[in-house]
Amino acid sequence: MDDTLDSPTKTKSPLSSLLQSLGPGIMMAAAAVGGSHLVASTKAGAIYGWQLAGLILLVNFLKYPFFRSGVQYTMGTGKSLVEGYSNLGRPYLWAFVVLSAVSAVVNTAALLLFSASLLGYFIPVDLPINVLCAIVLLTCLMILLAGHYKALDALSKIIMATLTIATLIAVTIAFSNSDPAATAVATESPSPWTLAAIGFIVVTMGWMPAPIEISSITSMWLKSQKSHQEVTPQSALFDFNVGYIGTALLAMVFLALGALVLNGSGVELAQSGVGFSHQLVGMYASTIGEWSRYLIAVIAFFCIFGSTITVIDGYSRVISESQRLFKKQPEFNPRATQGWILTVSICAFAIIVFWTSALMPMLNFAMIMAFITTPFFALLNYILVTKTPLPKALAVGKKLKALSILGLVYLFGFLALFVWWKWLS
C-alpha cells in the first residue's frame, strides 16, 4: 500500500495531508446529523433530561465497527461494500438495492419538506411549500451535477464546521445561564425505562447515528475520493474517526441543549420534525439572544440541506453501483449515477406534490425496513472484513472483533425488542 501521504514532501506536511484527506467521514456526519441529531437527540434531552446520555454514547460505541467496515474493506480491496455484498450472492445485493431505492426516495422527500420549511422561515417572500421544495431540489441538483464529489466534499465541511461552532456556543451559553437549582428538574422528568417510552428509544437508538447502510455510501464516497487524490489507510481511518466521533459528540451537545433549555420548561414539543425544527430555532434564539434567530434558522437549514444533498448523492451512487454489478459492467459509470440522481429527485418531488398525505406512512415504512435490516447488514459488514484478507493496518484485531460481537448482540437484541413492542405486546 502506497504511503506517500505519511511522509513529508516539499509542498505538504503530514498534518496538511491528513486535513486534505477529510471527506467521506465528514459527509457521513453531514448525512447523519440532520434527523437523528438535530431532532432526535434534542428531543431526548427535552423529554428525559440527561437520562439517555449514557445510552446514546453506548449506541454510538457499539455501532462503530460496522460503520468502520466500509473504510476497511474499500481501502483493503479497492472495492466498495456494494461489491462485497454482490460477491456474497445476488439475494444480498437485491435486498440491499430494494432497501436503498425505497430509502432514497422517501428520505429525500422528507428532507426536502424539512429543508423547505426552514427555508421559508427566514426568506422575506411567502412562497408555497412546493415552490420552496423545488428551489431546494434544483439547488441540490445544480451542485451535484456540476461539481459532484468535490462540490459535495467542500459543502459538507463548511456545513459541519458552522453547525458545530454555533451549537457549542449555544450550549456554553445555556450552561452559563442555567440555575443550579434547576438540576432538580431532571428528577421530575419522566423515566425512559418504561413500556410507554420503548417506541421513542427504539427509533432513536436504531437510527443513531444513522442506518448502517450509510456505511456502503461512505465506502462509495471513499472510492470516489481515491480516484481524485492519494489516500492511505491511516488518512482514511483518520477521516472516518473524525466524522464518526464528531457525530457522537454532537449528539451529546444536542441532548445537552434540549436538557438545559427545553426540559422542564412546560413547552409542548411538536410531533413532526418540521414543527420541532421551528421550536429548535426558537430555543437557540432564547439561549444565544433574539438577534441570532435568523442566523440560527440559516444554520439549521444548511444542516438539513446538507443531509438532503448527501442522501441524494449517496443513495444514487450505491443504486448505480448495484446496477453496474447486476449488468456485470467493468467500470463505474458517472452518467448512470447522474441518471439515478435525477430519478430519485423526480420521484421524491412527485411524492411531495401528489402524495404528501402518504409521506408519513411511507417514511414510517422506510424507517421500519431500515431498522429491521440494520442488524443483517451489520452482520454482512462483519463477515466481509473478517473473511477478507486485509493489510495489517486495516485488519480486525481482537478488541475490535469483541466489540463487533457485542454490537451484533445489541442490534439483534434491539430488533427483538422492536418486534415484540410493535407486533406482539
Helices and strands as residue ranges (DSSP letters): G 4-6, H 14-21, H 24-32, I 33-41, H 42-48, H 53-77, H 81-88, H 90-122, H 129-146, H 148-177, G 180-184, H 185-188, G 195-197, H 198-206, H 214-228, H 233-257, I 258-262, H 273-288, G 290-292, H 293-327, H 334-354, H 356-387, H 398-419, I 420-424
